[in-house]
Amino acid sequence: MGTQKHILVIRLSAMGDVAMTIPVLSTLIKQNPQIKITVLTRAFFRPMFAQLKNVQVYEADVKGKHKGVLGLRKLSKELKNLGISQVADLHNVLRSNILKTYFVLGSIPFVQINKGRQEKKDLTALKVKTIQPLKTTPERYADVFRKLGYTINLSKENVLQREPIEDTIVKLVGSSPKKWIGIAPFAAFKGKMYPLELMEKVIKQIDATNENTILLFGGGKSEKKQLQKLEETYTNCINIAGNLPFKEELTLISNLDVMLAMDSGNSHLAAMYGLPTITLWGVTHPYAGFAPFGQEMENCLTSDTKQYPFLPTSVYGNKFPEGYERVMYTIEPKTVVQKVIEILSKK
């Protein structure tokens, strides 16, 4: 019997991209139980990997001891001491390319993700176009492992299990038999964030039924302040932002009945638990490959391409042409509410 292969998996950020590694690694381990995996990422993301067997997390302290070229050289030595036999670079950025130099010099196989940059550039070109779905990000991740010689056939069954609810969560959200609806109204860029005035209309309609508990997710002082205001305005709303450690926030997410989010990290956190996840899309589009894992395309509510024929105009949501500032107003609050109710009716 050969020696156990030890794969280093590199994905330093962002939260959604790290979350999309989970179903891929879960599948890889189940279909190749003889391997061992070390994930190089930020310490904050460690709780995401807790359920995965044969997977450990190694912290990339990129703002501290691993900062700069010398810091990355130190990091490469630390990693080599773990007995790494192969590297799967799921990030392919400057830092991982510097690490690549050190590993290749040591004759350690190093395969990097093909991000499909030209395909994505064509998809977001500022012109009227016929759009087709590109390869998904999880499939691009899986391709890296295939190139390293592994069999991996992604399945939406290979997701994380629901976590047992802790007392701290019960104290915060109560133990009502109402359905739990997660809403994460924020995104990294304005181009992919549903206007708060419209999201409030969604919340108001759901709250009025008095049949559900609405759990609001976000981060940072500004977001927390806005969510706190919503909590104070609507009876069935609870602000989660800043009130739970990340590990317990994941536990709460795993117990939701449905998540409503933007093209953002929270959608991928919900999807890694196999939850029904509704996403709202502005200048970005699920065809770029960033739809939450295992979700039906009908759960992706996109802005109107007839009214805005250049859509999508951006992969990340940071670019939109003049006149496209209001694309998300084409997604009506009643459409969002209907989708939430439709999913809850199936549970």
N, C-alpha and C positions, 0 to 999 in steps of 0.2 A: 504494500500500500504506500502511495507517495506521500510526501510531506504536505501538511495542510497549507493551502494558499492563504496568504494574508493580504487583503486588498486595502489600500488606502483610498478612501473616497474624499475628494475635495469639493466642498461647496460652502464657501464662507458666508454668503448672504445671497439675496435678501430673504426675509422670513418665508414668503410664499414659495420661492424657488427651493428653499431648504425643505419645506413641507412636502413639495412634490417628489422629493427623493424617497419619502417613506414608503409609498406603495411599491416603488421600484425595488428598494432594498428588501422589503418584506417578501416580494415575489422571488427575488434572486436567492435569498436564504432558503426558502421552501423548496425551490427547484435545484439548489446546489448546496445541500446541508453540510458539505465538507469544508466550506470556506469560513474564514474569519474576516471581519470588517472593522476597520477603524475609520471613523468619519472625522475629517478635519473641518471644524466650523467654529462659530462663536460660542462661548460658554453658555450664553443666554438660551441657546436653542437645544441644550442637552435634554430637557424633559421630553422633547418630541420623540426621542429614540429609545425611551425607557422600556417599551414593550418588545423591542426587536431582539431576538436571540442572536448570540455570537456577534453583537455589534457594540463597540465602545466608542465614546466620543473623546477626541483629543482637541483641547482648546487652542485656537489660533489667536494669540494675544497680539494682534496687529497694531495696537496702539501702545503696546508696552515692549516686552522683551523680544517680540518677533517683528518689530517695526523696521522698515527699510531693508536694504539688501543684506546687511550684516545680520539683522534679526532673522531674516528668512533662511540664511545659511545656517544659523544656529538651530532654527526649526527643522531644517532638513536633516541635520545630524540627530536631533532628538527622535525624529520619525524613523530614521534608518535603524536606530537602536531598538525599535519595536519589532524588527524583523519583517519589514514590509517586502513583499515579493512582487507586487503589481500596483500600479496607480491608475485610478479612474478619475480623471479631472472633469467634473461636471460643471465647472465654472468658466475655465478658459479666459482668464483675465491676467493682468500684468503680474500679480503676485504668484499665481499658479504657474505662469510661464517661467518665472525666475526659479521656482521650486523644480520645475521640469529639468532645467539645466543640471541641477545637482543630482537628480535621480538618474537621468540618462547617462551622466558621467560614471555612475555606479552600475551601469548596465541593467537597470531595473525597468521593465516594460512600463510605458507611460502613454495612455491613450486619452485624448481630449475630445470633448463634445464638439460636434459640428452644429453650430447655432443656426445655420441656414440664413445667414445675414442677407444674401442677395434675394432669396425668396421673400423674406420679410420686407426688404426694401421695395420690391415690386408690388407686394400686397398693399403697402401704405403710400404708394405713389399718388401725388396730387392730381388725379385725373379720373374721369369716369371709367370704371373697369368692371369686369366680371370676376368676382372673388371665389376662390376655392380653398377649402381647408388645407393648411399645411400640417406637417408632422407635429404631433403634440410634444411638449417638453418632456413628459415622462418617457415617451418613445425615444426621444433623442438621448435621454439618460440611458435607457436600456441598450441602445446601439453601442454605447461605450463598452458596456460589459460583454456584449456579443463580440466586439472586436478583440476583447481580452480572452475570448474563447469559451464563454459561458452561454448556456441555454437559458433564455428568459422570455417567457410569454406572459405579458401583463394581463392581469385579471382584476376586475373591480371588486372581487371578493377578498383580495389580499390587502385589507385595510386594518387599521387598529381597532381594538375592542373598546367598548364603552367602559369608562373608569368608574369605580364605586364612588358615590358622592360622600364627601367629607362633611363634618359638622360645621366647619367655617362657611361652606357653601349654603347649607341649610339655613344658617343664621342670616345670611345675606339675602337669599331669594325666597325663603320660606319653604313649606312642604305642601303647597296647594296642588290639587290634582290637575290644575289647568295645564294646557300644552305650553311648552317653552319655545318661544320664537326668538332666536338671536338676530339682532340687527347691528351691522357694522357699517355705519353710513359714510365713513371717511376713506380717502385714498391718497396715495403719495402725490398725485398731481390733479389739478382742477379738471383737466380734460377727461378724467374717468370717475368723477365724483358726482353722484346724483344731487341736484340742488337741495339744500337742507329744507327749503320751504316746501318742496314736493315730498321729501321724505317725511316731514312732519304730518302731511296730509295722509300718508300711508299709515303712520303710527296712530293718528287720530281715529281713522276708520277701524283699525284692528282693536284699539283700546276700547272703543265704544261697544264692542260685542260683549265685553266683560268675560270672555271665555278663555283668554290666553294671558300668559305672563310674557312681557316683552323685555328681553335682556339686551342692554345697549353696550356695545364693545367699542373701544377706541384706546388711544394712548396720548400722552402729553397733556400739559396744563390746559391749552386752548380747547382741545377736544373734550377733555373731562368736564370743563366748565359748560360747554354746550350740551353735553349729555345730561349733566346735572339739572339743567334747566328743563329738559324734556321730562326727566323723572319727576320734577316738582309739578309739572303741568298735567301729566297723564297718570291716572290712578294705577294702571297695571304695568307701568314702566319702572325698571330698576337699572340704575347705572352701575355697570361692572368696572368701568375704566378706573384704574388706580386702587381698586378695593380688594384685589386678589393677587397673590404671586402668580407668575406665568404658569407654573405647574398646575395650580388649582384652577386657573382660567381654562387650561386645556381640559381638565376634568369636567368642568361645567359645559364647555363646548361639546364634549363627547356625549353629553346627555340631552342636548337640544333635540327638538322634534323637527326643526327646520332652521337653516341659516339664510339670512338675506344680506348680501354684501356686494361690494363693488368688485371690479377687477383688481383684487387686493389680497394681501396676505391672509386675512381672516377667512376668505372663501376657501383657501387651500387647507387651512387648519381644520375646517369643518369637513372637507372632502376626504382628508386622510383618515377620518373615522367612518367614512361611508355615509355621512349624513346627507339628506336631500339639501342641496345648496342652490339657491337662486342668486344669480349674478346680474348686475345692471351694467351695461356697456355704453360708453360715450364715444370718444374718438378712437378707442381701441376696439378689438373684435376678437371673439373666441377662435376664429379661424387662424389667428397668428400662433396658436398652439398653447395658450395659457389658460384655457378653460379648466375649471376645477376637475380633478381626476374622477373618472367614473360617472360623471353627471350626464343626464340626457340633455341634448342641445336645446330642447324646448324650455329648459330651466335658465337658459341664457337669454335675457331680454335685451335686445340691441336697439340702438337708435335708428331712426328711419333713413334708410339709404336712398329712398326715392326723393325725399326732401333734401338730403345731404349726400349727393352721389359720389363724392370723393372718399367717403368712409370705407375702411378705416384710414386715418391719416397718420397714425402713430402706433408703434409697438408698445411703448411704455406709458403713453398718455401725456407726455410732456410737450407735444407739438400739435397745434391745430391751426389751420389757415383762418384768415379773417372771414368772419361771417359764420364760423362753426362753433362759436362760444356757447350756443344754446341747444346743441344737438340733443342733450338728454331730456329736454322738455318734450321731446316727441315720445317719451315713455310715460304714459299717463299713470298717475297714482292708482287709479282703479284697476289697471292692468296688473300692477304689482300685487295689490291686495288679492285679486282673483287668483293669481298664481299661488300665493301663500295659502289661501283657503283650499285650493285644489289639492295641494300637497298634504295639508293636514287632514283632509277628508279621506285620504288613502291610508292613514296610519291607524 
